[in-house]
Amino acid sequence: MSHAPVVTMVFALTCEARPWIDALKLKKSDARPFDLYTGDSIEVVISGIGSESMATAVGWIAGRSPRPRVWLNVGTAGHATRELGELFLVHGCAASESGRAHYPPLVAAWTGSTDALLCVDHVSDQYPGGAAVDMESMAFFNAAMRFSNSELVQSMKVVSDNEQSGVEHLNSKRITELMQPHVDAVMRYAANLLSLVPASFSVTTVLDLESLRASHSIKQQIQRALHQLAALDVDAERVSDVLQDQTNARDMLTRLQALVSNTAPMLGSTKGVVKEATNG
């Protein structure tokens, strides 16, 4: 089993993912319950519509292997004023019901537009001032950040509807047409994200998770901490020193989390952007 870093792209709908599946000549896996398409350093997962489906799909693909992952949610979103087919990177995401918000650190190179995103429970023809609208992004961020650090969990959206052309005009063919022009731009950004993961570091460099005696939850948390340390460019020797003489999985987790806390830089954010957009 390979432990090289992989770009994991999660789409809600096959029609959204189709341009990437075709352009990259990805092969459909026999895996279930979600549709999975794979290549050498990329995998495309189709979650289905809604937050529950998205969160479940993220957990499912993360549990299939301990590979370090760059997580990228790509899909459609509505926006009051942006033109149909515009691509943007999400710089802030808020859940309309709970008021929770997430601000992904934008550390990978991106020269295109960014925007705030409001996540709603149902298909909506309402467009809050200054923000885009979708149904899955908040669940994606919440779930994927359990398995990787926030710099490597990002979302990109293509405008599918606006005040002039609502959701009633959408169908599978039209969605694919809107996504098609953005294959190259999205993959360039994915490559920039992937470059943040040191190629020389892998989970198995310091720890064999498969043979570790621990609960599934503890293994997942250890995996996430190791991936965070990889993204922070902590070398394997330093991690091995931290784990030296440790045989208890919980103690390992505590030491790894402490190393993450002591190493993580104070990254800037765009806090307040979602709040301003949704209150505008």
C-alpha positions in Angstrom: 0.0 0.0 0.0 1.3 3.4 -1.0 1.9 6.0 1.7 2.7 8.9 -0.7 0.6 12.1 -0.3 -2.6 12.1 -2.3 -5.0 14.8 -3.4 -8.5 13.8 -2.2 -11.2 15.7 -4.1 -14.7 15.4 -2.7 -17.7 16.3 -4.8 -21.4 16.1 -3.9 -22.5 15.1 -7.5 -21.0 13.0 -10.3 -21.9 15.7 -12.8 -19.7 18.2 -10.9 -16.8 15.7 -10.9 -17.1 14.5 -14.4 -14.7 16.9 -16.1 -11.9 15.8 -13.7 -12.7 12.1 -14.0 -12.5 12.4 -17.8 -9.5 14.7 -18.1 -7.4 12.8 -15.6 -8.6 9.4 -16.9 -9.4 8.2 -13.4 -10.5 4.6 -12.9 -13.7 3.8 -11.0 -13.1 1.6 -7.9 -15.3 -1.2 -6.8 -15.3 0.3 -3.3 -18.6 1.0 -1.6 -20.8 2.7 -0.4 -19.5 5.8 -2.2 -18.3 6.1 -5.8 -14.6 6.4 -5.9 -12.3 7.3 -8.8 -8.5 7.0 -8.5 -5.3 7.9 -10.2 -1.6 7.9 -9.2 -1.8 10.8 -6.7 -5.4 11.7 -6.8 -8.7 10.3 -5.7 -12.2 11.6 -6.4 -15.1 10.8 -4.0 -18.8 11.4 -4.7 -20.5 12.1 -1.4 -24.1 12.8 -2.5 -26.1 15.8 -1.5 -26.3 17.2 2.1 -24.1 17.6 5.1 -24.6 14.1 6.5 -23.6 12.5 3.3 -20.5 14.7 3.0 -19.3 14.1 6.5 -19.8 10.3 6.1 -17.9 10.2 2.8 -14.9 12.1 4.3 -14.7 9.7 7.2 -15.0 6.7 4.9 -12.2 7.7 2.5 -9.9 8.7 5.4 -10.4 5.3 7.0 -9.4 3.4 3.8 -5.6 4.2 4.2 -3.2 6.2 6.3 -1.9 8.2 3.4 -1.2 11.9 4.0 -4.0 13.8 2.2 -4.6 17.2 0.7 -8.4 17.7 1.0 -10.2 19.7 -1.7 -14.0 20.1 -1.8 -15.1 21.2 -5.3 -18.6 21.9 -6.3 -21.3 24.4 -7.2 -22.7 27.3 -5.2 -25.3 30.1 -5.7 -24.3 33.8 -5.5 -26.4 36.9 -5.9 -24.1 38.9 -8.1 -21.3 36.7 -9.4 -21.5 35.6 -13.0 -22.5 32.0 -13.8 -19.4 29.8 -14.1 -17.1 31.9 -12.0 -14.6 29.9 -9.9 -13.6 31.1 -6.4 -11.7 29.8 -3.4 -13.5 29.8 -0.1 -11.9 32.1 2.4 -14.6 31.7 5.1 -17.4 29.3 5.7 -20.3 29.7 8.1 -23.3 27.4 9.1 -26.5 29.4 8.9 -28.3 27.5 11.6 -25.6 27.1 14.2 -23.6 30.3 13.6 -20.4 28.3 13.6 -17.7 29.5 11.2 -14.4 28.3 9.7 -11.6 30.3 8.1 -9.2 28.1 6.2 -5.7 29.5 6.1 -4.9 30.4 2.5 -1.2 29.5 2.4 -1.0 27.8 -1.0 -0.5 30.0 -4.0 -3.8 31.1 -5.6 -4.2 34.1 -7.9 -8.0 33.8 -8.5 -11.0 35.2 -6.6 -12.0 34.2 -3.1 -15.3 34.6 -1.4 -17.3 33.8 1.8 -19.7 30.9 1.8 -22.9 30.3 3.8 -23.9 26.7 4.3 -27.6 26.0 4.4 -29.7 22.9 5.1 -31.9 23.0 1.9 -31.7 24.1 -1.7 -32.3 27.8 -1.6 -33.0 30.7 -4.0 -32.0 33.2 -1.3 -28.6 34.9 -1.7 -27.3 36.7 1.4 -25.4 39.9 0.5 -21.8 39.3 -0.3 -21.7 35.5 0.3 -22.2 32.4 -1.8 -24.5 29.6 -0.7 -24.1 25.8 -0.7 -25.2 22.8 1.4 -22.0 20.7 2.1 -19.0 22.8 2.7 -19.2 23.2 6.5 -19.6 19.5 6.9 -16.6 19.0 4.7 -14.4 21.3 6.7 -15.5 19.9 10.0 -14.9 16.3 8.9 -11.7 16.7 6.9 -10.0 18.7 9.7 -10.2 15.6 11.9 -7.6 14.0 9.6 -5.4 16.8 8.5 -4.4 20.3 9.5 -6.4 23.3 8.3 -3.9 24.5 5.7 -4.5 21.3 3.7 -8.3 21.4 3.8 -9.7 23.8 1.2 -12.9 24.3 -0.8 -13.4 25.8 -4.3 -16.8 26.6 -5.8 -18.2 27.4 -9.2 -21.2 29.7 -9.4 -24.2 27.7 -10.7 -27.1 30.1 -10.0 -27.7 33.8 -9.2 -30.5 36.3 -9.0 -30.9 36.4 -12.8 -30.7 32.6 -13.3 -32.0 30.5 -10.4 -31.6 26.8 -9.4 -34.7 25.9 -11.6 -32.5 26.3 -14.7 -30.0 23.7 -13.5 -29.6 20.1 -14.6 -26.7 17.6 -14.7 -25.6 18.6 -18.2 -25.6 22.3 -17.4 -23.6 21.7 -14.1 -20.9 19.7 -16.0 -20.7 22.5 -18.6 -20.1 25.1 -15.8 -17.4 23.0 -14.2 -15.6 22.0 -17.4 -13.5 25.2 -17.9 -11.9 25.0 -14.5 -10.1 21.6 -14.5 -6.7 23.1 -15.1 -7.0 25.9 -12.6 -8.2 23.6 -9.8 -5.5 21.1 -10.5 -2.8 23.8 -10.4 -4.1 24.8 -7.0 -4.2 21.2 -5.9 -0.6 20.8 -6.9 0.3 23.9 -4.8 -1.5 22.4 -1.8 0.3 19.1 -2.3 3.7 20.9 -2.3 3.0 21.8 1.3 3.3 18.2 2.3 7.0 17.1 2.6 7.4 14.2 0.3 10.0 12.6 2.6 7.7 12.2 5.6 5.1 9.5 5.9 3.1 8.1 8.7 4.9 4.8 8.5 8.3 6.5 8.9 7.8 6.6 12.6 4.8 4.5 13.4 3.0 1.5 12.0 -0.7 2.4 12.7 -2.1 -0.9 11.4 -0.3 -2.9 14.1 -0.8 -0.4 16.9 -3.0 -1.7 19.6 -5.5 1.1 20.0 -9.1 2.0 19.3 -10.1 3.3 15.9 -10.7 6.8 17.3 -7.2 7.0 18.9 -5.6 5.8 15.7 -7.4 8.5 13.7 -6.2 11.2 16.1 -2.6 9.9 16.0 -2.9 9.8 12.2 -4.1 13.4 12.1 -1.3 14.6 14.4 1.3 12.9 12.3 -0.1 14.5 9.1 0.0 17.9 10.8 3.6 17.4 11.8 4.4 16.5 8.2 2.7 19.6 6.9 4.7 21.7 9.5 7.9 20.2 8.0 8.9 18.4 11.2 11.4 15.7 10.3 10.7 12.0 11.1 13.8 11.8 13.4 12.3 14.5 15.7 9.0 12.7 15.8 10.7 9.4 16.6 12.5 11.0 19.5 9.2 12.2 20.9 7.8 8.7 20.7 10.9 6.9 22.0 10.1 4.2 24.6 6.4 4.9 24.3 4.1 1.8 24.0 0.8 3.2 25.2 -1.3 4.7 22.3 -2.9 7.4 24.5 0.5 8.6 25.7 1.8 8.7 22.1 -1.2 10.8 21.1 -0.6 13.2 24.0 3.1 13.7 23.1 2.3 14.1 19.4 -0.4 16.7 20.1 2.0 18.6 22.3 4.6 18.6 19.5 2.0 20.0 17.1 1.1 22.8 19.5 4.7 23.7 20.1 5.6 23.7 16.4 2.5 25.2 14.7 3.1 28.8 13.5 0.7 31.6 14.3 -1.0 31.9 10.9 -3.0 34.9 9.8 -6.7 34.5 9.0 -9.6 36.3 7.5 -11.8 36.2 10.6 -14.8 38.4 10.4 -15.2 38.1 6.6 -18.1 35.7 6.7 -19.8 37.7 9.5 -19.5 40.9 7.4 -20.7 39.2 4.3 -23.7 37.5 5.8 -24.7 40.7 7.7 -24.3 42.9 4.6 
